[in-house]
């Protein structure tokens, strides 16, 4: 997988109904090149399928999984920097500074475990998290 494939996956995770031409415009490829990449991602087992999540199946206001992520910051990241770094991440709906072994409790909604993996990698790679611990809500209140 290269950055174009990752970009295509990200767009499809947000909206799996995008046409090949719409995807191509977003990633800077022709319709045919985009279709070939999506088909390869499917045949390689990267894209396993497409699904519909209905409002009644969704645990939260954004659907998918509601997750709670304990975050311990690395030694070079301060609280203001962490909060600024997570600001643009739309899946995160709340971040609370905590006492105890972790610095923050982050609440987020992700469509699936693949998106959760991307979120956790982002927290570590670009937001200053040294360690995370994740809990998934099994059902809403």
C-alpha positions as CSV (number, residue, x, y, z in Angstrom):
1,X,0.0,0.0,0.0
2,X,1.2,3.5,-0.8
3,X,-0.1,6.9,0.3
4,X,-2.7,7.0,-2.6
5,X,-4.1,3.7,-1.4
6,X,-4.3,5.0,2.1
7,X,-6.0,8.1,0.9
8,X,-8.5,6.0,-1.1
9,X,-9.2,3.9,2.0
10,X,-9.8,6.9,4.2
11,X,-12.3,8.4,1.7
12,X,-14.1,5.1,1.3
13,X,-14.3,4.7,5.1
14,X,-16.0,8.1,5.3
15,X,-18.3,7.4,2.3
16,X,-18.2,3.9,0.7
17,X,-20.7,5.2,-2.0
18,X,-18.2,7.5,-3.7
19,X,-17.9,6.7,-7.4
20,X,-14.6,5.9,-8.9
21,X,-14.6,9.3,-10.7
22,X,-15.3,11.2,-7.4
23,X,-12.5,9.2,-5.7
24,X,-10.2,9.9,-8.5
25,X,-10.8,13.6,-8.4
26,X,-10.1,13.6,-4.6
27,X,-6.8,11.7,-4.9
28,X,-5.6,13.0,-8.2
29,X,-6.0,9.9,-10.3
30,X,-8.0,9.0,-13.4
31,X,-11.2,7.1,-13.0
32,X,-9.7,3.9,-14.5
33,X,-6.6,4.1,-12.3
34,X,-8.7,4.6,-9.2
35,X,-11.0,1.7,-10.1
36,X,-7.9,-0.5,-10.6
37,X,-6.6,0.4,-7.2
38,X,-9.9,-0.2,-5.5
39,X,-10.2,-3.6,-7.2
40,X,-6.6,-4.5,-6.2
41,X,-7.4,-3.5,-2.6
42,X,-10.4,-5.8,-2.7
43,X,-8.5,-8.7,-4.2
44,X,-5.6,-8.3,-1.7
45,X,-8.1,-8.5,1.2
46,X,-7.5,-4.9,2.3
47,X,-11.1,-4.0,1.6
48,X,-13.2,-6.9,2.9
49,X,-16.6,-5.5,2.1
50,X,-19.0,-2.6,2.3
51,X,-21.7,-2.2,4.9
52,X,-24.6,-0.1,6.0
53,X,-24.9,1.2,9.6
54,X,-28.3,2.4,10.4
55,X,-29.2,4.9,13.1
56,X,-30.8,2.2,15.3
57,X,-27.7,0.1,15.2
58,X,-25.3,2.9,16.0
59,X,-24.3,3.3,19.7
60,X,-23.8,7.1,19.4
61,X,-24.8,10.2,17.5
62,X,-22.2,9.5,14.7
63,X,-22.7,5.7,14.4
64,X,-20.1,3.0,14.5
65,X,-18.2,2.3,17.7
66,X,-18.0,4.6,20.7
67,X,-14.5,4.3,22.2
68,X,-12.8,5.6,25.3
69,X,-9.0,6.0,25.0
70,X,-6.8,6.6,27.9
71,X,-3.7,8.6,26.7
72,X,-0.4,9.0,28.4
73,X,1.6,11.9,26.8
74,X,5.3,11.5,25.8
75,X,7.8,13.6,27.7
76,X,8.1,16.2,24.9
77,X,4.4,16.9,24.6
78,X,2.6,19.3,26.9
79,X,-1.1,19.6,27.4
80,X,-1.7,22.6,25.2
81,X,0.2,21.0,22.3
82,X,-1.8,17.7,22.7
83,X,-5.1,19.6,22.7
84,X,-4.1,21.6,19.6
85,X,-3.0,18.4,17.8
86,X,-6.3,16.6,18.4
87,X,-8.5,19.6,17.6
88,X,-8.8,18.8,13.8
89,X,-9.6,15.1,14.4
90,X,-13.3,14.9,13.8
91,X,-13.8,11.5,15.4
92,X,-12.8,12.9,18.8
93,X,-15.8,14.5,20.6
94,X,-14.2,15.0,24.0
95,X,-10.9,15.0,25.8
96,X,-10.7,15.3,29.5
97,X,-7.4,16.0,31.5
98,X,-7.3,13.3,34.2
99,X,-5.5,12.4,37.4
100,X,-3.9,9.0,37.7
101,X,-1.6,7.0,35.4
102,X,-3.0,8.5,32.2
103,X,-3.0,12.2,31.2
104,X,-6.3,12.3,29.2
105,X,-9.5,10.3,28.6
106,X,-10.6,10.7,25.0
107,X,-14.0,9.9,23.8
108,X,-14.4,9.2,20.1
109,X,-16.7,7.7,17.5
110,X,-15.2,5.5,14.7
111,X,-17.0,3.5,12.1
112,X,-15.1,0.3,12.7
113,X,-11.9,-1.2,14.1
114,X,-9.9,-0.3,11.1
115,X,-10.7,3.4,11.7
116,X,-9.9,2.9,15.4
117,X,-6.5,1.6,14.4
118,X,-5.9,4.6,12.3
119,X,-7.0,6.9,15.1
120,X,-4.7,5.3,17.6
121,X,-1.7,5.5,15.2
122,X,-2.5,9.2,14.6
123,X,-2.6,9.9,18.4
124,X,0.8,8.3,18.7
125,X,2.4,9.5,15.5
126,X,1.3,13.1,15.4
127,X,-0.4,14.1,18.6
128,X,2.2,13.2,21.2
129,X,0.7,10.1,22.8
130,X,3.3,7.7,24.2
131,X,0.8,5.1,25.3
132,X,-2.9,4.4,24.9
133,X,-5.4,2.0,26.4
134,X,-8.8,1.6,24.6
135,X,-12.2,0.6,25.8
136,X,-15.2,0.0,23.5
137,X,-18.7,0.8,24.6
138,X,-20.9,-2.3,24.2
139,X,-24.2,-0.4,24.2
140,X,-25.5,3.1,24.8
141,X,-27.4,4.2,27.9
